Amino acid sequence: MTIYNILTLPNKILRQKSAPVKNIDEEIKTILNNMAETMYDAPGIGLAAIQVGIRKRLVVIDCSRDADKKELIKLINPEILSKSDEENMYEEGCLSIPDISEEVRRSSICTIEYLDINGKKQKLKCEDLMATCIQHEIDHLNGKLFIDHISRLKREKIIRKFIKLSKQKLST
């Protein structure tokens, strides 16, 4: 297994749209396995391929609270079919925006469709934390970040912070 480097703001790749996967082969399965290892190592509860510089519509998620009882889901070409009008607020963070968390309002229930690793179409109804996580990761596939759901002032402050940090890293 390989632990990938996770891209962070202000990397422009994070704002790119991911391409659909056309063929589920061993390379795609290996990428998903490596993404899962990277997510657990970080640690996080979700990871989109674009966060590791791979522009494919791939996501891994594990919202289980018990480290001994993993509930890993590998999603290929996930799409949101429907969202509830009812919303929840969750304190969201992101592996690509380390050490930052903000309250984000999202639909409390969503239904998604995706391909599993065998290429079989699946539907999944997600609620609460899982719904938030799914929406967060699918946003990544569409070039959006959770900070796009907060006030412009807070978002610009966070972006400025990460631009400054990246300049400091380059000068050292």
Secondary structure, DSSP 8 states (H G I E B T S, - for coil): --------TT-GGGGS--B------HHHHHHHHHHHHHHHHTT-SEEEGGGGT--BSEEEE---S-TTS---EEEEEEEEEEE-S-EEEEEEEETTEEEEEEEEEEESEEEEEEE-TTS-EEEEEEEHHHHHHHHHHHHHHTT--GGGGS-HHHHHHHHHHHHHHHHHHHH-
